[in-house]
C-alpha cells in the first residue's frame, strides 16, 4: 500500500481532546510501522522478517475489566452480567480526559483510519489513535483498509483511543484495577488504558458490532469462521478456543472468507475484518501451513520466544503465555476470498473439544437442538498444567462468544433459528475431542477423521445414510461415513465400560442443564425442550 499524501486535519484531533497535533504519524505503511517499532526498541524481526513484540503485563483479554457505559441507549437493551459490566457516564469522561491528556504528553502518536464489515451496506468507519506503532500495525492487519481516494473524505463513526502505558486510579475512575476497556455507544468511543494486549482493540469493535447489527440492522453477528466451495456453497464453523475453528476452516479446496467474525444478512454472509489473528502455540508447517507461511514481513507476532542464540521462533514455548498470537492481512492466505463475502450458508458446524469423550464425533441437529447448543457454547478441556490435575473441565460460553455479546444470548439464537429454518441450513455438532473414554483413558479424535466427516457433510454424503438417536443428548448420529471407521461414530461403542459411558453422559447432561438455567427466561419453550435428558 502506498503512503497517503494526505494528513489528518488538526481540528479532528483537537475534537478528540488531543491538545496538540505534533509528531502525528498518520496512516503509515506496515514497513514504516515496523521500522518505528524497531527504532523505539519495542520489537525484533524473526528469521522470516515478521515483527515480534511483547504486549507487556497483559497477554490476553481482561474480561472483568471491560465496561459498557450505562445510559439511555444501553440501560434496557444490554444484558448486564459478568461480561457486560456497567460503568457510569461520569467515569467515562474521567477516563477519557486522562487518556487524552496522557496521549497529548507523548512525544509521538500513530493514527489510523480503517473500517469494519466487508459488506458496504454495513461499513463502519473507525479512527484508531495509538501510543504504540505495533498496535497501529495490528490495526492495519486486522481491519479493512480504505483506499487513498476514500481517505480524502474519511469520516470516522467510531474512535478508539489506546494508551497502554497509562495506569488508572481505580477509585477515581470507577474501575476494578489500573487497566480498563470502556465502550460508550452514545459517544461512539472505545477507551483502552493500561493494557498493551492488541486483542482488546479487535474485540472492542466486535462487541459494538454485536450490539449494532442485531439490535439496529437485523443482521446476525457471529463469532465463527467461514469458507466457500467452488460452487459457492458456504459453511460456518463455530467453536471456542482449542476446538479447531481456524484449522478446520482452512481447507485448501475451499476459499477462506474469514477466521473469526462474520455477519449474516438476508442475502449473504460477510467478514467483519481484513485479517486473521491466529494462535501460534505448537504451530507447525505440517499441521497449519497457511498460518505458518503467513509469518513473514508485515505480520505481527506476540509473546513468543526464540531458540537460544537465534531469531527463530520456538512455537512450542508457552513460558510467556499459551496465548501466543500472530496477526496478518487476509490476503496472506493463498486461498482467501476477495472480497470476503459469501453466500447464505448451506452447512453450520458447532465444534467442541469434549475431553469427557461423551459427544459423538459428528451428529445432525434439529433447529431447536442447534439453538440449545448455540446458547450453551460448550467445550471441555483438561483443567490445567499443574501437577496432578488431569480431570476435564467444562467451559460454557453462550453463542461461542459470551464475553463479546452485549445482548441476551436468546436474541442471537432466535435470529440464528429464523435463518436456519428460512434457508433450510443443515447444522452439525462435531466433537474434535476424545473418543474411547475421557482424557487419560481414551484418545484424541484424529484430525484426518474429523476432516473426512466434515467433507462428507459438505458433499452431501451424509444426507441419505442411516442415523441413530443419542439416548441422552438426542442428536442424530450417522451409522456410516466415508473414510471413517463405523465403530467411531457412536461414542458409547468406543468405551470398554458402557456403564461408565452412560454415567459420564448423564453427568455432562446435568452440567448442560445447570448452565442453561441462567438463560431459561429469555428463550422459547421449544429450545428448552431440546435439553438433554439425563
C-alpha positions, -999 to 999 in steps of 0.1 A, spaced: 0 0 0 14 34 -9 18 61 18 -11 85 16 -2 120 6 -29 134 28 -27 141 65 -52 141 92 -67 176 98 -55 191 131 -91 201 141 -102 165 140 -76 155 166 -85 185 188 -121 174 186 -110 141 202 -94 161 231 -58 159 219 -45 193 226 -15 190 202 -11 175 168 27 175 168 45 143 157 14 126 145 22 96 122 -9 92 101 -17 61 80 18 47 79 26 17 58 34 -16 75 71 -12 66 72 22 83 54 9 114 78 -20 117 108 5 114 92 28 141 88 -2 164 124 -12 159 135 24 163 119 27 198 133 -7 208 100 -25 213 103 -53 188 127 -75 168 125 -93 134 124 -131 133 142 -151 106 113 -148 81 110 -110 86 79 -108 108 79 -83 137 80 -100 171 68 -80 201 57 -85 237 24 -70 249 36 -64 285 17 -72 316 -14 -85 297 -10 -113 272 -48 -118 268 -80 -100 273 -91 -90 307 -129 -96 307 -135 -84 342 -121 -50 332 -143 -44 302 -171 -19 308 -201 -6 289 -214 29 298 -249 25 312 -270 53 296 -303 57 278 -291 36 249 -279 6 269 -298 6 302 -326 -16 290 -310 -33 259 -277 -46 272 -278 -80 290 -258 -69 321 -237 -98 336 -202 -108 344 -190 -98 309 -212 -67 303 -203 -47 334 -219 -12 337 -200 19 343 -214 54 350 -210 80 322 -191 103 346 -163 77 349 -162 75 311 -154 112 309 -128 109 337 -110 81 319 -113 98 285 -98 130 299 -69 110 315 -63 92 282 -63 123 260 -41 142 285 -17 112 285 -16 109 247 -11 146 243 20 143 265 36 116 243 65 125 220 47 109 191 14 92 182 2 68 155 -32 74 139 -50 51 115 -83 53 97 -99 19 88 -132 2 86 -151 -29 96 -176 -50 76 -168 -62 40 -204 -56 30 -205 -19 21 -241 -16 33 -229 -21 69 -195 -5 67 -183 11 100 -156 37 97 -131 37 126 -103 60 137 -76 44 160 -52 66 180 -22 47 195 8 54 215 25 23 201 34 18 164 30 -20 167 -7 -16 179 -12 5 148 3 -23 127 -21 -47 143 -50 -23 133 -37 -22 98 -36 -60 97 -70 -67 113 -93 -40 100 -103 -33 64 -81 -8 46 -95 23 28 -81 33 -5 -62 66 -7 -92 81 -25 -115 70 3 -93 86 29 -96 121 14 -132 124 27 -130 99 55 -155 105 84 -149 82 114 -181 70 130 -162 53 159 -130 62 177 -106 40 196 -81 57 220 -54 33 231 -30 42 259 -14 10 273 12 30 293 -14 48 313 -23 33 347 -57 44 360 -66 51 397 -94 26 402 -111 47 429 -111 78 408 -120 61 376 -146 36 388 -126 6 376 -116 -27 392 -78 -21 388 -54 1 368 -64 -12 333 -98 -9 316 -115 -11 282 -146 11 282 -173 13 254 -197 42 250 -224 36 225 -237 72 229 -203 88 222 -192 60 198 -159 57 215 -137 28 229 -112 37 256 -83 13 263 -59 21 291 -33 1 310 -31 -29 286 -10 -35 255 -28 -66 245 -38 -60 209 -69 -82 211 -87 -56 232 -88 -34 201 -101 -62 179 -127 -74 204 -138 -39 212 -151 -34 177 -165 -69 176 -185 -61 208 -200 -29 193 -210 -48 161 -226 -75 182 -249 -47 195 -254 -25 164 -260 -52 138 -286 -74 155 -302 -46 175 -304 -19 148 -298 -36 114 -314 -70 117 -281 -87 108 -269 -117 129 -234 -111 141 -214 -143 147 -182 -155 163 -173 -180 137 -150 -188 107 -164 -192 72 -153 -207 39 -168 -213 5 -166 -241 -20 -160 -239 -58 -198 -240 -64 -204 -211 -39 -216 -233 -11 -208 -216 22 -200 -232 56 -197 -216 90 -176 -230 119 -184 -220 155 -162 -231 183 -143 -219 214 -105 -217 216 -89 -251 210 -118 -268 192 -103 -264 157 -122 -235 143 -93 -220 124 -77 -253 115 -108 -269 101 -120 -238 81 -86 -236 64 -94 -261 37 -71 -260 5 -102 -270 -16 -123 -241 -3 -119 -203 -2 -114 -188 33 -139 -159 39 -126 -152 74 -115 -169 105 -133 -152 134 -161 -126 130 -190 -125 105 -224 -111 98 -254 -129 82 -278 -107 62 -309 -115 41 -287 -125 11 -251 -131 22 -226 -136 50 -196 -112 53 -164 -109 72 -161 -80 97 -123 -80 94 -95 -76 70 -71 -100 86 -65 -131 108 -55 -133 145 -43 -169 149 -29 -188 178 7 -198 175 12 -222 203 26 -255 189 23 -242 154 39 -264 127 41 -260 89 27 -296 86 -5 -291 106 -13 -254 97 7 -244 66 -14 -213 58 -8 -198 92 29 -209 94 36 -193 60 18 -161 69 45 -153 94 65 -130 71 72 -93 67 41 -73 78 29 -100 102 29 -91 140 39 -120 163 30 -116 200 47 -130 231 67 -158 216 104 -167 224 133 -176 202 155 -206 202 186 -196 222 211 -176 202 188 -172 172 159 -153 158 140 -185 150 106 -186 169 101 -215 193 64 -220 188 63 -248 214 74 -224 242 44 -211 262 66 -197 290 53 -161 284 18 -173 277 -1 -201 260 -20 -174 241 8 -166 216 -6 -149 185 1 -137 150 -19 -111 131 -17 -107 93 -38 -94 64 -63 -118 50 -45 -118 16 -15 -135 33 -37 -166 30 -33 -181 -5 -69 -191 -9 -86 -161 6 -119 -150 -8 -118 -114 -21 -139 -95 -12 -146 -115 20 -183 -121 13 -200 -155 9 -235 -169 1 -261 -179 26 -246 -209 44 -256 -245 34 -239 -260 65 -231 -249 100 -207 -268 122 -206 -264 160 -171 -275 171 -165 -288 206 -134 -305 221 -152 -328 246 -125 -341 269 -151 -363 286 -154 -384 255 -192 -383 256 -203 -365 225 -204 -381 190 -176 -372 165 -203 -359 142 -241 -356 146 -270 -338 130 -291 -313 150 -327 -301 147 -332 -263 147 -342 -264 183 -312 -286 193 -290 -262 173 -302 -232 192 -298 -250 225 -262 -260 217 -256 -225 203 -267 -208 235 -247 -234 256 -215 -229 236 -198 -260 252 -163 -274 252 -143 -293 278 -106 -290 283 -80 -305 306 -81 -283 337 -46 -270 336 -9 -278 336 -4 -280 374 10 -313 387 -17 -339 393 -46 -320 376 -58 -342 347 -95 -341 351 -115 -325 322 -131 -291 329 -163 -279 312 -165 -245 296 -198 -229 285 -196 -196 266 -230 -185 252 -231 -184 214 -195 -194 214 -185 -158 223 -202 -147 256 -176 -120 265 -184 -101 233 -222 -102 233 -240 -71 247 -275 -85 241 -292 -115 257 -279 -148 241 -315 -156 233 -316 -128 208 -287 -142 187 -302 -177 190 -336 -166 178 -321 -149 148 -300 -180 140 -331 -202 143 -351 -180 119 -323 -180 93 -317 -218 96 -354 -225 91 -358 -200 63 -328 -213 43 -331 -250 54 -295 -249 67 -280 -282 80 -264 -279 114 -238 -304 127 -222 -309 161 -186 -320 157 -165 -334 186 -128 -328 179 -120 -341 215 -118 -376 230 -131 -410 219 -130 -444 237 -130 -427 271 -122 -394 287 -89 -377 287 -63 -400 303 -82 -431 291 -94 -425 256 -76 -410 226 -80 -376 208 -100 -379 176 -77 -380 146 -77 -348 126 -79 -368 94 -112 -385 106 -127 -351 116 -118 -336 82 -133 -366 64 -166 -362 84 -168 -325 76 -160 -332 39 -187 -358 38 -213 -334 53 -203 -307 29 -205 -330 -1 -240 -343 9 -227 -378 16 -244 -379 50 -278 -369 36 -291 -404 28 -273 -426 53 -290 -443 83 -290 -424 117 -295 -434 153 -305 -411 182 -282 -404 211 -302 -416 241 -292 -386 264 -285 -357 241 -310 -366 213 -289 -357 183 -288 -379 152 -256 -399 147 -248 -413 113 -241 -450 113 -217 -448 83 -194 -421 69 -169 -423 40 -132 -429 52 -142 -431 89 -144 -464 108 -181 -471 116 -173 -481 152 -162 -445 160 -195 -429 151 -214 -439 182 -192 -429 212 -208 -454 235 -195 -482 213 -159 -470 217 -159 -473 255 -148 -506 271 -172 -499 300 -205 -488 286 -219 -483 322 -191 -458 328 -200 -441 295 -237 -438 305 -227 -423 338 -204 -398 321 -231 -388 296 -256 -382 324 -231 -361 343 -224 -340 313 -261 -336 306 -265 -323 341 -238 -297 336 -256 -285 304 -289 -282 322 -274 -264 352 -256 -239 329 -287 -232 309 -308 -221 339 -295 -186 336 -308 -183 301 -341 -200 305 -362 -169 310 -350 -154 277 -356 -184 253 -386 -201 237 -402 -232 252 -392 -254 222 -355 -246 228 -358 -255 265 -374 -288 253 -343 -296 233 -322 -300 265 -305 -334 271 -324 -360 292 -301 -373 319 
